[in-house]
Amino acid sequence: MQATGRMLRRKLGMARSKKIVLLDRYTYSNIAYQCAKIDDQKAQDKLMKWILKLEFDHFAIPQPDLTCSLMSVLFYRKETQVGPVRQ
């Protein structure tokens, strides 16, 4: 974990800082959730900009220096309802 902390400080330009703050994904997950309801790309962009302005300008929540998005595939199935997962 110490090596990861040093790497993050270097990436964020925080070589002298001893503190790293990791926050939740609230704003960006909110954007994804709300924009997924809209089919029109221009409307999605407009909504995204509105949410960013609301959160970071109006409410003045801290903006992240770095955002990491992890892509994962969900393999979840209740075997009792639909049978075993086939490979």
DAGI-V394236 format. One record per pair of residues at least 12 apart in sequence whose ideal C-beta (glycine too) atoms are under 6 Angstrom apart, sorted by the first residue. I is the first residue (numbers start at 1). J is the second residue. Records with the same first field share a line. If there is no record, write none. Layout:
I: J + J
//
This chain:
5: 20
8: 20
12: 65 + 66
27: 55
31: 48 + 51
34: 47
35: 47 + 48
//
